[in-house]
Amino acid sequence: METRAAEIHDGLKHPVIDGDGHWIEPIPVFLEYLAEAGGAKCVDQMRALWHARDAWYRATPDERQHHRLRRAIWWGVTSNTLDKATGLLPALLNERLPELGIDFAMIYPSFGLTINGISQSELHRAACRAYNMMTADMFAPYASRFAPAAIIPSQTPDEALEELDYAVAQRGFKVIMIRGNQERSIPSAAEGIDRQKAAWYVDKIALDSPHNYERVWKRCVELGVAVTQHSGSGRWMDRSSINNFTYNHFGHFAESNHAFARGVFLGGLVRRYPTLNFGFMEGGISWACQMCLDLIEHWEKRRRNGLQYPNATSVAELRQFIERYGDQKLKANAEVIMNNLDVFRPDCSLEELGRPEHVVDDFEAAGIKSKDDVRGVFANNFYFGCEADDRATMWAFDQRMGVRLRPIFSSDFTHFDVPDFAEVIPEAFEMVQRGFVTEQDFREFTFVNAASLHARNNPQFFKGTVVEKAVAEELAVSTPAAATA
């Protein structure tokens, strides 16, 4: 009997591409690959790391308070037996994909999402290589329906370049996943102590990084791969509940994506590499709507030659206002007040506030000259993974935004928030049935945007797949959306 998902699919005039599916990695098999990539030492280190991450469950309530142990996830994947088997076995997922209403899927890690958080450099690189070796081998027979993502270590540019060449050039990966926010110890705080115990900061590798990642972005363009981030902010300071996992969990992908996207935008990556696409996975679209509007508002006010300038205040006129409206204390302090005219920088004269070397244009690197330049980045280069149950996806198509954003349908298969694989497409289609989005919106959401994200720099991305013809026809007639006023 045909499933509801397949029925919906059959009524569409386009294929469905899952921009962010997941699988359940076979841990024992992964450890075999890890032993091959890094030796027995790395296997022991990985097991020790797992043991350390489980510390919350072995601690008493007092110990959790004393060490501020964050409540970790207590289960992370679907409990449905058939779906669990489907996530574990590529052959079964390949068989079931049509009944789930999906033609083609990008497959991201589940356990592998934690690999990019490993701080030990040797183990980190070995784990990435082991994951990529395993994934390439296990999904190779099913290339017509799947494009698995390679994990690219990005603690340093050199390791990213090395794995890019291995994964893409040697093993044929067409999708890559990086961590755009690296947690690094603050150099001054790490002096004379164990760096692992030092205060740390989040390095947005696209802006202000102590490392130069320019070669990485250039190599992505050369290899024809989009830069996709699928990394959270679970260790960041505001996600520190001792007892409530949900408090720590929801929104952590959005927070991480917001940070990385700000770096990409203000760091000028799109200006320097205009054909490079960026995918921000599993964080939804709401943060992107707010960020786009915030950037426009800040561009109006924070650029050099913007609407305001620090020393544009007339001191003479201000003195007159104080003389006319001030009380005795204000009048007595009138001259001193003239050197305290910015409450965020007391004891600074207007001359000091307006020194040319201190007044910068935060948008200069991005090459932004107009509001449409801001909108253009969000319309053409930025893509946002949105899950089926995320009603906020409709905001991407709201004309009042002034720009049409690019959400990507993301099944999030295998994870705990998908209790039934067969209900994902019906849940997403509810937005059409309820009038929240049009059929054209849904077409872009479930087909066009995922195809554009990955095929813009690699027209051969979908060659040999079940959606090859449909994607080729789409790309032949469509161009990146233009920003609208």
VEXDREN-2710 file (C-alpha; in Angstrom, 1 decimal):
% VEXDREN-2710
k/r/px/py/pz
1/MET/0.0/0.0/0.0
2/GLU/1.3/3.4/-1.0
3/THR/2.4/5.6/2.0
4/ARG/1.1/9.1/2.5
5/ALA/4.6/10.4/1.8
6/ALA/4.7/8.6/-1.5
7/GLU/1.3/9.9/-2.4
8/ILE/2.3/13.5/-1.8
9/HIS/5.5/12.9/-3.8
10/ASP/3.5/11.5/-6.7
11/GLY/1.4/14.7/-6.8
12/LEU/4.4/17.0/-7.1
13/LYS/5.8/18.2/-10.4
14/HIS/9.3/18.0/-9.2
15/PRO/11.6/15.6/-7.3
16/VAL/12.4/15.9/-3.6
17/ILE/15.9/16.4/-2.4
18/ASP/16.7/15.9/1.3
19/GLY/19.4/18.5/2.0
20/ASP/20.2/17.2/5.5
21/GLY/19.5/13.6/6.2
22/HIS/21.5/11.5/8.8
23/TRP/22.5/8.0/9.4
24/ILE/23.4/5.9/12.4
25/GLU/27.0/5.0/12.2
26/PRO/28.0/1.4/13.2
27/ILE/30.3/2.3/16.1
28/PRO/32.3/-1.0/16.1
29/VAL/32.9/-0.6/12.4
30/PHE/34.0/3.0/12.9
31/LEU/36.5/1.9/15.5
32/GLU/38.0/-0.6/13.0
33/TYR/38.5/2.3/10.6
34/LEU/39.9/4.4/13.4
35/ALA/42.5/1.8/14.2
36/GLU/43.5/1.8/10.6
37/ALA/43.7/5.6/10.4
38/GLY/45.3/6.3/13.7
39/GLY/46.3/3.1/15.4
40/ALA/45.2/1.4/18.7
41/LYS/46.2/4.5/20.7
42/CYS/43.5/6.5/19.0
43/VAL/40.9/3.8/19.7
44/ASP/41.8/4.0/23.4
45/GLN/41.6/7.8/23.4
46/MET/38.2/7.7/21.7
47/ARG/36.8/5.3/24.3
48/ALA/38.3/7.5/27.1
49/LEU/36.6/10.5/25.6
50/TRP/33.2/8.8/25.5
51/HIS/33.7/7.8/29.1
52/ALA/34.5/11.4/30.1
53/ARG/31.5/12.8/28.2
54/ASP/29.3/10.4/30.3
55/ALA/30.5/11.9/33.6
56/TRP/27.1/13.6/34.3
57/TYR/25.4/10.2/34.7
58/ARG/28.0/8.9/37.2
59/ALA/28.0/12.1/39.3
60/THR/26.0/12.9/42.4
61/PRO/23.8/16.1/42.4
62/ASP/26.4/17.8/44.6
63/GLU/29.2/16.8/42.3
64/ARG/27.2/18.2/39.3
65/GLN/26.9/21.5/41.1
66/HIS/30.5/21.6/42.1
67/HIS/31.8/20.9/38.6
68/ARG/29.0/22.5/36.8
69/LEU/28.4/19.4/34.7
70/ARG/26.0/20.1/31.9
71/ARG/23.1/17.7/31.4
72/ALA/24.0/15.7/28.4
73/ILE/21.7/13.9/26.0
74/TRP/20.3/10.7/27.4
75/TRP/19.2/9.3/24.1
76/GLY/19.7/10.8/20.6
77/VAL/18.2/8.5/17.9
78/THR/14.9/7.2/16.9
79/SER/13.4/4.3/18.9
80/ASN/11.4/3.0/16.0
81/THR/12.9/-0.4/15.1
82/LEU/12.4/-0.2/11.4
83/ASP/13.6/3.4/11.2
84/LYS/16.6/2.6/13.4
85/ALA/17.5/-0.3/11.0
86/THR/17.0/2.1/8.1
87/GLY/19.4/4.7/9.5
88/LEU/22.0/2.0/10.2
89/LEU/21.9/0.2/6.9
90/PRO/22.5/2.2/3.7
91/ALA/21.0/-0.6/1.6
92/LEU/17.7/-0.4/3.5
93/LEU/17.6/3.4/3.4
94/ASN/18.2/3.2/-0.3
95/GLU/15.3/0.7/-0.6
96/ARG/12.9/2.8/1.5
97/LEU/13.7/6.3/0.2
98/PRO/10.9/6.2/-2.5
99/GLU/8.2/5.2/0.0
100/LEU/9.4/8.1/2.3
101/GLY/8.7/10.5/-0.6
102/ILE/12.3/11.4/-1.2
103/ASP/14.3/11.0/-4.4
104/PHE/17.8/12.0/-3.3
105/ALA/19.5/12.8/0.0
106/MET/22.6/14.4/1.4
107/ILE/23.7/12.3/4.4
108/TYR/25.3/13.9/7.3
109/PRO/26.7/12.2/10.4
110/SER/25.0/11.5/13.7
111/PHE/27.8/10.3/16.0
112/GLY/30.2/12.0/13.6
113/LEU/28.8/15.4/14.6
114/THR/30.8/15.0/17.8
115/ILE/34.0/14.5/16.0
116/ASN/34.5/18.1/15.2
117/GLY/34.4/18.9/18.9
118/ILE/37.5/16.7/19.7
119/SER/40.2/19.0/21.0
120/GLN/43.2/16.5/20.7
121/SER/44.6/17.3/17.3
122/GLU/45.9/13.8/16.5
123/LEU/42.7/12.0/17.5
124/HIS/40.6/14.7/15.8
125/ARG/42.3/14.2/12.4
126/ALA/42.4/10.5/12.7
127/ALA/38.7/10.3/13.6
128/CYS/37.8/12.6/10.6
129/ARG/39.8/10.3/8.3
130/ALA/38.3/7.2/9.7
131/TYR/34.7/8.5/9.4
132/ASN/35.4/9.6/5.8
133/MET/36.9/6.2/4.9
134/MET/34.0/4.3/6.4
135/THR/31.3/6.5/4.9
136/ALA/32.8/6.5/1.4
137/ASP/33.0/2.7/1.5
138/MET/29.5/2.1/2.9
139/PHE/27.7/4.5/0.6
140/ALA/29.6/3.8/-2.6
141/PRO/27.0/1.3/-4.0
142/TYR/24.2/3.8/-3.6
143/ALA/25.6/6.9/-5.3
144/SER/22.4/7.3/-7.4
145/ARG/20.4/8.3/-4.4
146/PHE/22.9/9.6/-1.8
147/ALA/25.7/12.1/-1.4
148/PRO/27.3/11.6/2.1
149/ALA/29.1/14.5/3.7
150/ALA/32.8/14.3/4.5
151/ILE/33.9/15.7/7.8
152/ILE/36.7/18.3/7.2
153/PRO/38.8/19.1/10.3
154/SER/39.3/22.8/10.5
155/GLN/41.2/23.5/13.7
156/THR/44.0/24.7/11.3
157/PRO/44.0/25.5/7.6
158/ASP/46.6/22.9/6.8
159/GLU/44.6/20.0/8.2
160/ALA/41.5/21.2/6.4
161/LEU/43.3/21.4/3.1
162/GLU/44.8/17.9/3.6
163/GLU/41.4/16.3/4.3
164/LEU/39.7/18.3/1.5
165/ASP/42.1/16.8/-1.0
166/TYR/41.7/13.3/0.4
167/ALA/37.9/13.4/0.7
168/VAL/37.0/15.3/-2.5
169/ALA/39.9/14.7/-4.9
170/GLN/40.7/11.1/-3.9
171/ARG/37.5/9.6/-2.5
172/GLY/34.9/11.5/-4.6
173/PHE/32.9/13.2/-1.8
174/LYS/30.7/16.0/-3.2
175/VAL/29.5/17.4/0.1
176/ILE/31.7/18.6/2.9
177/MET/31.0/19.6/6.5
178/ILE/33.2/22.0/8.5
179/ARG/33.0/23.6/11.9
180/GLY/33.1/27.3/11.4
181/ASN/33.5/28.2/15.1
182/GLN/36.6/26.8/16.8
183/GLU/36.9/26.8/20.6
184/ARG/40.4/28.0/21.4
185/SER/42.1/28.9/24.6
186/ILE/42.9/32.5/25.1
187/PRO/46.7/32.8/24.8
188/SER/47.2/35.1/27.9
189/ALA/45.0/32.8/30.0
190/ALA/46.9/29.7/29.0
191/GLU/50.3/31.0/30.0
192/GLY/51.9/28.6/32.5
193/ILE/48.9/26.3/32.8
194/ASP/47.3/23.3/31.0
195/ARG/45.7/24.9/27.9
196/GLN/42.7/22.5/28.3
197/LYS/41.9/24.3/31.6
198/ALA/42.4/27.8/30.3
199/ALA/39.7/30.3/29.6
200/TRP/38.6/30.0/25.9
201/TYR/36.9/31.9/23.2
202/VAL/35.0/31.1/20.0
203/ASP/37.1/31.7/16.9
204/LYS/34.9/32.4/13.9
205/ILE/37.4/31.1/11.3
206/ALA/36.0/33.5/8.6
207/LEU/36.8/36.7/10.7
208/ASP/39.6/37.7/13.1
209/SER/41.0/34.2/13.3
210/PRO/44.7/33.7/14.4
211/HIS/44.9/31.4/11.4
212/ASN/44.6/32.4/7.7
213/TYR/41.9/30.2/6.1
214/GLU/42.0/31.9/2.8
215/ARG/43.6/28.9/1.1
216/VAL/40.7/26.8/2.4
217/TRP/38.0/28.9/0.8
218/LYS/39.9/29.1/-2.4
219/ARG/40.4/25.3/-2.5
220/CYS/36.6/24.8/-2.0
221/VAL/36.0/26.9/-5.1
222/GLU/38.6/24.9/-7.0
223/LEU/37.1/21.6/-5.9
224/GLY/33.5/22.7/-6.6
225/VAL/32.2/22.1/-3.1
226/ALA/29.9/24.3/-1.1
227/VAL/30.9/25.1/2.4
228/THR/28.3/23.6/4.7
229/GLN/28.4/23.9/8.5
230/HIS/26.6/21.3/10.7
231/SER/28.0/22.2/14.1
232/GLY/26.4/23.4/17.3
233/SER/27.2/25.5/20.3
234/GLY/26.5/23.0/23.1
235/ARG/29.6/24.0/25.1
236/TRP/29.0/27.8/24.9
237/MET/28.5/29.7/28.1
238/ASP/24.8/30.1/27.9
239/ARG/24.1/26.4/27.5
240/SER/25.0/25.3/31.0
241/SER/22.0/23.9/32.7
242/ILE/22.9/21.1/35.1
243/ASN/19.6/19.3/34.9
244/ASN/17.7/20.3/31.8
245/PHE/18.9/18.9/28.5
246/THR/16.2/20.7/26.5
247/TYR/17.5/24.1/27.9
248/ASN/20.9/23.2/26.6
249/HIS/19.8/21.8/23.3
250/PHE/17.2/23.8/21.3
251/GLY/18.6/26.7/19.3
252/HIS/22.2/25.6/19.6
253/PHE/22.6/25.0/15.9
254/ALA/21.0/28.3/15.1
255/GLU/23.3/30.1/17.5
256/SER/26.4/28.5/16.0
257/ASN/25.2/29.2/12.4
258/HIS/24.5/32.8/13.3
259/ALA/28.0/33.2/14.6
260/PHE/29.6/31.6/11.6
261/ALA/27.4/33.4/9.1
262/ARG/28.3/36.8/10.6
263/GLY/31.9/36.0/10.2
264/VAL/31.4/34.9/6.6
265/PHE/29.4/38.0/5.8
266/LEU/31.5/40.7/7.5
267/GLY/34.8/38.9/6.7
268/GLY/34.0/39.5/3.0
269/LEU/34.2/35.8/1.8
270/VAL/31.3/36.3/-0.6
271/ARG/32.9/39.4/-2.1
272/ARG/36.2/37.5/-2.7
273/TYR/34.5/34.3/-3.8
274/PRO/31.2/35.3/-5.3
275/THR/30.4/31.8/-6.6
276/LEU/31.0/30.1/-3.3
277/ASN/27.8/28.9/-1.5
278/PHE/27.4/28.4/2.2
279/GLY/25.0/26.0/3.8
280/PHE/24.0/26.5/7.5
281/MET/22.4/23.3/8.5
282/GLU/19.7/22.4/11.0
283/GLY/19.3/25.8/12.5
284/GLY/16.1/26.8/10.7
285/ILE/15.4/30.2/9.0
286/SER/14.3/32.5/11.8
287/TRP/17.8/33.5/12.9
288/ALA/18.7/34.3/9.3
289/CYS/15.6/36.5/8.8
290/GLN/16.6/38.5/11.9
291/MET/20.3/38.6/10.9
292/CYS/19.6/39.9/7.4
293/LEU/17.4/42.7/8.8
294/ASP/20.0/43.5/11.5
295/LEU/22.8/43.8/9.0
296/ILE/20.8/46.2/6.9
297/GLU/20.0/48.3/10.0
298/HIS/23.7/48.3/11.2
299/TRP/24.9/49.1/7.7
300/GLU/22.8/52.3/7.8
301/LYS/24.3/53.4/11.0
302/ARG/27.7/51.8/11.7
303/ARG/29.6/52.4/8.4
304/ARG/32.0/55.2/7.8
305/ASN/29.9/58.1/6.3
306/GLY/26.8/56.6/7.7
307/LEU/23.8/58.4/9.2
308/GLN/25.8/59.5/12.2
309/TYR/29.4/60.4/13.0
310/PRO/31.0/60.5/16.4
311/ASN/32.1/64.1/16.4
312/ALA/29.2/65.7/14.6
313/THR/27.8/67.1/17.8
314/SER/27.8/70.9/18.1
315/VAL/29.5/71.7/21.4
316/ALA/28.4/75.3/21.3
317/GLU/24.8/74.4/20.7
318/LEU/24.9/71.8/23.4
319/ARG/26.2/74.3/25.9
320/GLN/23.2/76.5/25.1
321/PHE/20.8/73.7/25.8
322/ILE/22.5/73.1/29.2
323/GLU/22.3/76.8/30.1
324/ARG/18.7/76.9/29.2
325/TYR/17.4/73.6/30.5
326/GLY/20.0/72.4/33.0
327/ASP/19.8/72.6/36.8
328/GLN/22.6/74.1/38.9
329/LYS/24.7/70.8/39.0
330/LEU/24.5/70.4/35.2
331/LYS/25.4/74.0/34.6
332/ALA/28.3/73.8/37.0
333/ASN/29.7/70.7/35.2
334/ALA/29.0/71.9/31.7
335/GLU/32.6/72.0/30.6
336/VAL/33.4/68.6/32.0
337/ILE/30.3/67.2/30.3
338/MET/31.8/68.2/27.0
339/ASN/34.4/65.5/27.5
340/ASN/31.8/62.9/28.5
341/LEU/29.4/63.0/25.6
342/ASP/29.3/59.3/24.9
343/VAL/28.2/57.4/28.0
344/PHE/29.8/54.2/26.6
345/ARG/33.2/55.9/26.5
346/PRO/33.4/58.3/29.4
347/ASP/36.3/60.7/29.7
348/CYS/36.7/60.9/25.9
349/SER/36.5/64.1/24.1
350/LEU/34.6/64.4/20.8
351/GLU/38.0/64.7/19.1
352/GLU/39.1/61.4/20.6
353/LEU/35.8/59.7/19.6
354/GLY/36.2/60.9/16.0
355/ARG/39.8/60.1/15.4
356/PRO/40.0/58.7/11.8
357/GLU/42.0/55.7/12.8
358/HIS/39.3/54.6/15.3
359/VAL/36.3/55.2/13.1
360/VAL/36.0/52.2/10.8
361/ASP/33.5/50.8/8.3
362/ASP/32.6/47.3/9.6
363/PHE/31.1/46.5/6.2
364/GLU/34.2/47.4/4.1
365/ALA/35.6/43.9/3.8
366/ALA/32.2/42.7/2.7
367/GLY/32.1/45.3/-0.1
368/ILE/28.6/46.5/0.9
369/LYS/27.5/49.7/-0.8
370/SER/23.7/49.4/-0.5
371/LYS/20.9/47.5/1.2
372/ASP/20.6/45.4/-1.9
373/ASP/24.2/44.2/-1.5
374/VAL/23.2/42.8/1.9
375/ARG/20.1/41.2/0.5
376/GLY/22.1/39.8/-2.4
377/VAL/24.3/37.7/-0.2
378/PHE/21.2/36.1/1.5
379/ALA/19.4/35.6/-1.8
380/ASN/22.3/34.1/-3.7
381/ASN/25.0/32.6/-1.5
382/PHE/23.4/31.6/1.8
383/TYR/21.3/28.5/2.3
384/PHE/19.6/27.4/5.5
385/GLY/18.7/23.9/6.6
386/CYS/15.1/23.7/7.9
387/GLU/13.4/20.7/9.4
388/ALA/9.9/19.5/8.3
389/ASP/8.2/20.6/11.5
390/ASP/9.7/24.1/11.5
391/ARG/6.7/26.4/10.6
392/ALA/9.0/29.4/10.6
393/THR/10.2/28.2/7.2
394/MET/7.3/30.2/5.7
395/TRP/9.2/33.4/6.7
396/ALA/11.7/32.8/4.0
397/PHE/9.1/33.4/1.4
398/ASP/7.3/36.4/3.0
399/GLN/7.5/39.3/0.6
400/ARG/7.6/41.7/3.6
401/MET/11.2/40.5/4.2
402/GLY/12.3/42.4/1.1
403/VAL/14.4/39.3/0.0
404/ARG/13.6/35.7/-0.8
405/LEU/15.7/33.5/1.3
406/ARG/16.8/29.9/0.5
407/PRO/15.6/27.3/3.0
408/ILE/16.5/23.7/2.4
409/PHE/14.3/20.8/3.3
410/SER/16.0/18.7/6.0
411/SER/14.6/15.4/7.1
412/ASP/16.9/15.0/10.1
413/PHE/16.4/11.2/9.7
414/THR/17.6/9.0/12.6
415/HIS/17.5/11.7/15.3
416/PHE/15.1/11.6/18.3
417/ASP/13.0/14.5/16.9
418/VAL/11.9/12.3/14.0
419/PRO/9.9/9.5/15.6
420/ASP/8.6/8.2/12.3
421/PHE/10.5/8.6/9.0
422/ALA/7.3/8.2/7.0
423/GLU/5.7/11.3/8.5
424/VAL/8.5/13.7/7.5
425/ILE/7.2/14.7/4.1
426/PRO/3.5/14.8/5.2
427/GLU/4.6/17.1/8.0
428/ALA/6.5/19.4/5.7
429/PHE/3.6/19.4/3.2
430/GLU/1.2/20.7/5.9
431/MET/2.6/24.2/5.2
432/VAL/1.1/24.0/1.7
433/GLN/-2.2/22.4/2.9
434/ARG/-2.6/25.2/5.5
435/GLY/-1.8/27.9/3.1
436/PHE/1.4/29.0/4.8
437/VAL/3.5/28.5/1.6
438/THR/2.6/28.1/-2.1
439/GLU/3.4/25.1/-4.2
440/GLN/6.2/27.2/-5.8
441/ASP/7.6/27.9/-2.3
442/PHE/7.5/24.2/-1.5
443/ARG/9.2/23.4/-4.8
444/GLU/12.1/25.7/-3.9
445/PHE/12.2/24.3/-0.4
446/THR/12.3/20.7/-1.3
447/PHE/14.1/20.7/-4.6
448/VAL/15.5/23.9/-6.2
449/ASN/17.5/25.3/-3.3
450/ALA/19.3/22.1/-2.4
451/ALA/20.2/21.6/-6.1
452/SER/21.5/25.1/-6.4
453/LEU/23.5/25.0/-3.2
454/HIS/25.6/22.0/-4.4
455/ALA/25.5/22.3/-8.2
456/ARG/26.4/26.0/-8.6
457/ASN/30.1/25.3/-8.5
458/ASN/29.8/21.7/-9.6
459/PRO/27.4/21.2/-12.5
460/GLN/28.3/17.5/-12.5
461/PHE/27.1/17.1/-8.9
462/PHE/24.0/15.2/-9.8
463/LYS/25.4/13.3/-12.8
464/GLY/24.4/9.6/-12.5
465/THR/21.8/10.2/-9.9
466/VAL/18.0/9.7/-10.1
467/VAL/17.5/13.4/-10.2
468/GLU/20.1/14.2/-12.9
469/LYS/17.6/15.2/-15.6
470/ALA/15.4/17.3/-13.4
471/VAL/18.3/19.2/-11.9
472/ALA/19.8/19.8/-15.3
473/GLU/16.5/21.2/-16.6
474/GLU/16.1/23.4/-13.5
475/LEU/19.6/24.8/-13.7
476/ALA/19.3/25.5/-17.4
477/VAL/16.4/28.0/-16.8
478/SER/17.1/29.3/-13.3
479/THR/19.6/31.8/-11.9
480/PRO/20.3/32.8/-8.3
481/ALA/17.4/34.9/-7.0
482/ALA/18.0/38.6/-7.3
483/ALA/17.6/40.8/-4.3
484/THR/14.4/42.9/-4.2
485/ALA/13.9/46.3/-2.8
END
